[in-house]
């Protein structure tokens, strides 16, 4: 038995003792088994946590980390096996290359995890937007995700080049000079990109909103990378650069919680004070009884003696902000007010003017 153990432990291969070969093999085997075991445990734990929590963030994190974690464990096990093997670098220069390659693979795996996490967050944000109807910008979110991925790839390439012994200072300086040239040539495009980002952050409007500026009015159809498309009520399409739109004063009509009605009713001067009181009280009752009128605030007042009418001022809000429903409420209220004034035998006034002509006297005879 002792001779057998001496035979197993005493031989060498490529000038490396057998115990080192055995240790490296055991490390690789243990890593493979541990990887399978831990991945099953992590998957089970992730499923348990997913059922316990309502948020999807933990699901995205586990899903993004599952595959990269398995490869990372294999790379770490491979590096441990190389360390246990402890091969002489003068005879095996490839060992240093393998160590360097292992570190680079770890960096790439980390970038892969971030890449998968960006994809998961993009899907999560877009799904959350549809559920809550908050309408974050469905087109700008994927653009930002792609931008982060580009920066991620560039960063990984620069770090990998530096780890491989290449000097990146000259490359960074070249990129700086080239960036200045590109920025000068494409300053309008860059301004529009930042305008898109500001529209996303400030969110003065979303797709489908009716907006009004000093230059145009219409419904937002698309918020793009460079410009925003507005469909006017004349059915024309206006393309506005995002850099200009971000600096405009924008009146978002659809953002109001209620829609206002402000109007005047003129009735004739033949109206008596008692009839005016009945008319005002009747209009107040119409507004109180109508289900489409918001009951928080309303005004009905006889406020002015105008040139050709007695003016009643109305100020109220409709509960719905929908344009069609708003007009329907106004129509119903107006018809009820007409019926009320007819029942009170009152007439609507219109601009009139009365001319008094004095009779001419005949000249006195001489």
LINJO-V102513 format. One record per residue. N is the residue number from 0. RES is the residue in one letter. PHI is phi in whole degrees, 0 to 359 (999 if undefined). BURIAL is # if it has 9 or more other C-alpha atoms within 8 Angstrom, else .. Layout:
n: (N | N)
res: (RES | RES)
phi: (PHI | PHI)
burial: (BURIAL | BURIAL)
This chain:
n: (0 | 1 | 2 | 3 | 4 | 5 | 6 | 7 | 8 | 9 | 10 | 11 | 12 | 13 | 14 | 15 | 16 | 17 | 18 | 19 | 20 | 21 | 22 | 23 | 24 | 25 | 26 | 27 | 28 | 29 | 30 | 31 | 32 | 33 | 34 | 35 | 36 | 37 | 38 | 39 | 40 | 41 | 42 | 43 | 44 | 45 | 46 | 47 | 48 | 49 | 50 | 51 | 52 | 53 | 54 | 55 | 56 | 57 | 58 | 59 | 60 | 61 | 62 | 63 | 64 | 65 | 66 | 67 | 68 | 69 | 70 | 71 | 72 | 73 | 74 | 75 | 76 | 77 | 78 | 79 | 80 | 81 | 82 | 83 | 84 | 85 | 86 | 87 | 88 | 89 | 90 | 91 | 92 | 93 | 94 | 95 | 96 | 97 | 98 | 99 | 100 | 101 | 102 | 103 | 104 | 105 | 106 | 107 | 108 | 109 | 110 | 111 | 112 | 113 | 114 | 115 | 116 | 117 | 118 | 119 | 120 | 121 | 122 | 123 | 124 | 125 | 126 | 127 | 128 | 129 | 130 | 131 | 132 | 133 | 134 | 135 | 136 | 137 | 138 | 139 | 140 | 141 | 142 | 143 | 144 | 145 | 146 | 147 | 148 | 149 | 150 | 151 | 152 | 153 | 154 | 155 | 156 | 157 | 158 | 159 | 160 | 161 | 162 | 163 | 164 | 165 | 166 | 167 | 168 | 169 | 170 | 171 | 172 | 173 | 174 | 175 | 176 | 177 | 178 | 179 | 180 | 181 | 182 | 183 | 184 | 185 | 186 | 187 | 188 | 189 | 190 | 191 | 192 | 193 | 194 | 195 | 196 | 197 | 198 | 199 | 200 | 201 | 202 | 203 | 204 | 205 | 206 | 207 | 208 | 209 | 210 | 211 | 212 | 213 | 214 | 215 | 216 | 217 | 218 | 219 | 220 | 221 | 222 | 223 | 224 | 225 | 226 | 227 | 228 | 229 | 230 | 231 | 232 | 233 | 234 | 235 | 236 | 237 | 238 | 239 | 240 | 241 | 242 | 243 | 244 | 245 | 246 | 247 | 248 | 249 | 250 | 251 | 252 | 253 | 254 | 255 | 256 | 257 | 258 | 259 | 260 | 261 | 262 | 263 | 264 | 265 | 266 | 267 | 268 | 269 | 270 | 271 | 272 | 273 | 274 | 275 | 276 | 277 | 278 | 279 | 280 | 281 | 282 | 283 | 284 | 285 | 286 | 287 | 288 | 289 | 290 | 291 | 292 | 293 | 294 | 295 | 296 | 297 | 298 | 299 | 300 | 301 | 302 | 303 | 304 | 305 | 306 | 307 | 308 | 309 | 310 | 311 | 312 | 313 | 314 | 315 | 316 | 317 | 318 | 319 | 320 | 321 | 322 | 323 | 324 | 325 | 326 | 327 | 328 | 329 | 330 | 331 | 332 | 333 | 334 | 335 | 336 | 337 | 338 | 339 | 340 | 341 | 342 | 343 | 344 | 345 | 346 | 347 | 348 | 349 | 350 | 351 | 352 | 353 | 354 | 355 | 356 | 357 | 358 | 359 | 360 | 361 | 362 | 363 | 364 | 365)
res: (X | X | X | X | X | X | X | X | X | X | X | X | X | X | X | X | X | X | X | X | X | X | X | X | X | X | X | X | X | X | X | X | X | X | X | X | X | X | X | X | X | X | X | X | X | X | X | X | X | X | X | X | X | X | X | X | X | X | X | X | X | X | X | X | X | X | X | X | X | X | X | X | X | X | X | X | X | X | X | X | X | X | X | X | X | X | X | X | X | X | X | X | X | X | X | X | X | X | X | X | X | X | X | X | X | X | X | X | X | X | X | X | X | X | X | X | X | X | X | X | X | X | X | X | X | X | X | X | X | X | X | X | X | X | X | X | X | X | X | X | X | X | X | X | X | X | X | X | X | X | X | X | X | X | X | X | X | X | X | X | X | X | X | X | X | X | X | X | X | X | X | X | X | X | X | X | X | X | X | X | X | X | X | X | X | X | X | X | X | X | X | X | X | X | X | X | X | X | X | X | X | X | X | X | X | X | X | X | X | X | X | X | X | X | X | X | X | X | X | X | X | X | X | X | X | X | X | X | X | X | X | X | X | X | X | X | X | X | X | X | X | X | X | X | X | X | X | X | X | X | X | X | X | X | X | X | X | X | X | X | X | X | X | X | X | X | X | X | X | X | X | X | X | X | X | X | X | X | X | X | X | X | X | X | X | X | X | X | X | X | X | X | X | X | X | X | X | X | X | X | X | X | X | X | X | X | X | X | X | X | X | X | X | X | X | X | X | X | X | X | X | X | X | X | X | X | X | X | X | X | X | X | X | X | X | X | X | X | X | X | X | X | X | X | X | X | X | X | X | X | X | X | X | X | X | X | X | X | X | X | X | X | X | X | X | X)
phi: (999 | 296 | 296 | 292 | 297 | 294 | 291 | 291 | 267 | 264 | 277 | 234 | 224 | 56 | 64 | 242 | 302 | 297 | 299 | 291 | 297 | 295 | 297 | 295 | 296 | 297 | 296 | 294 | 297 | 296 | 296 | 298 | 292 | 295 | 298 | 299 | 292 | 292 | 296 | 295 | 297 | 295 | 297 | 295 | 295 | 297 | 295 | 295 | 294 | 297 | 285 | 276 | 250 | 272 | 285 | 265 | 295 | 293 | 298 | 297 | 295 | 293 | 294 | 291 | 268 | 299 | 291 | 301 | 294 | 298 | 293 | 296 | 296 | 295 | 295 | 297 | 298 | 296 | 293 | 295 | 296 | 297 | 293 | 291 | 294 | 49 | 288 | 295 | 289 | 291 | 270 | 232 | 296 | 292 | 297 | 296 | 295 | 294 | 298 | 295 | 297 | 297 | 294 | 294 | 298 | 298 | 295 | 296 | 295 | 298 | 295 | 299 | 299 | 296 | 300 | 295 | 293 | 298 | 300 | 296 | 295 | 298 | 297 | 297 | 294 | 294 | 293 | 296 | 298 | 290 | 289 | 271 | 56 | 278 | 51 | 297 | 254 | 293 | 262 | 280 | 298 | 300 | 297 | 295 | 298 | 295 | 296 | 298 | 294 | 297 | 297 | 296 | 296 | 298 | 296 | 297 | 298 | 294 | 293 | 296 | 298 | 292 | 292 | 276 | 99 | 274 | 277 | 258 | 296 | 295 | 295 | 296 | 296 | 296 | 297 | 295 | 294 | 297 | 296 | 296 | 297 | 295 | 297 | 292 | 283 | 238 | 295 | 294 | 296 | 297 | 298 | 292 | 297 | 293 | 297 | 298 | 295 | 294 | 296 | 290 | 287 | 284 | 51 | 291 | 199 | 228 | 299 | 100 | 282 | 268 | 240 | 219 | 234 | 290 | 249 | 204 | 211 | 173 | 252 | 288 | 260 | 204 | 248 | 263 | 292 | 248 | 216 | 242 | 260 | 241 | 266 | 284 | 284 | 274 | 70 | 274 | 248 | 253 | 257 | 248 | 301 | 296 | 295 | 286 | 295 | 293 | 257 | 274 | 276 | 249 | 259 | 271 | 294 | 285 | 278 | 286 | 288 | 220 | 253 | 272 | 238 | 226 | 205 | 230 | 241 | 253 | 241 | 289 | 288 | 284 | 289 | 272 | 296 | 294 | 295 | 296 | 298 | 295 | 294 | 296 | 296 | 294 | 294 | 300 | 292 | 299 | 294 | 291 | 271 | 282 | 290 | 271 | 265 | 290 | 264 | 289 | 205 | 200 | 224 | 222 | 220 | 275 | 240 | 217 | 260 | 268 | 299 | 232 | 200 | 260 | 262 | 251 | 264 | 242 | 212 | 207 | 233 | 268 | 291 | 269 | 263 | 295 | 299 | 294 | 293 | 299 | 294 | 295 | 296 | 299 | 297 | 296 | 295 | 296 | 296 | 294 | 292 | 299 | 297 | 296 | 295 | 295 | 293 | 270 | 58 | 252 | 242 | 287 | 269 | 222 | 303 | 227 | 217 | 255 | 255 | 256 | 255 | 282 | 292 | 276 | 273 | 291 | 294 | 290 | 281 | 279)
burial: (. | . | . | . | . | . | . | . | # | . | . | . | . | . | . | # | # | # | . | # | # | . | # | # | # | . | # | # | . | . | # | # | . | . | # | . | . | . | # | . | . | # | # | . | . | # | . | . | # | # | . | . | . | . | . | # | . | # | # | # | # | # | . | # | # | # | . | # | . | # | # | # | # | # | # | # | # | # | # | # | # | # | . | # | # | . | # | . | # | . | . | . | . | . | # | . | . | . | # | # | . | # | . | # | # | # | # | # | # | # | # | # | # | # | # | # | # | # | # | # | # | # | . | # | . | # | . | . | # | # | . | . | . | . | # | # | # | . | # | # | # | # | # | . | # | . | . | # | # | . | . | # | # | . | . | # | . | # | . | # | # | # | # | . | . | . | . | # | . | . | . | . | . | . | . | . | . | . | . | . | . | # | # | . | . | . | # | . | . | # | # | # | # | # | # | # | # | # | # | # | . | . | # | . | . | # | # | . | # | # | # | # | # | . | . | . | # | # | # | # | # | . | # | # | # | # | # | # | # | # | # | # | . | . | . | . | . | . | . | # | # | # | # | # | # | # | . | . | . | . | . | # | # | . | . | . | . | # | # | . | # | . | . | . | # | # | # | # | . | . | # | . | . | . | # | # | . | # | # | # | . | # | # | # | . | # | # | . | . | . | . | . | # | # | . | . | . | # | # | # | . | # | . | . | . | . | . | # | # | # | # | # | # | # | # | # | # | # | # | # | # | . | . | . | # | # | . | . | # | # | . | . | # | . | . | # | # | . | . | # | # | # | . | # | . | # | . | . | # | . | . | . | . | . | . | . | . | . | . | . | . | . | . | . | . | .)
